[in-house]
């Protein structure tokens, strides 16, 4: 359990990559966990937008086919 009450997750990353990622995050003023959460949330939002666009396109195609 973490200090903020969110469950910990295991991610396998080699040591060199993890160290370089730590430097990149430090340059942005973020902890690695915070940076990962930002990335994950962006991916979720993009996924939802793609799904909405697919549903919109399917609805448009259905309307054209029915007319």
Secondary structure, 3 states (H helix, E strand, C coil): CCCCCCCCCCCCCCHHHHHHHHHHHHHHCCCHHHHHHHHHHHHHHHHHHHHHHHHHHHHHHHHHHHC
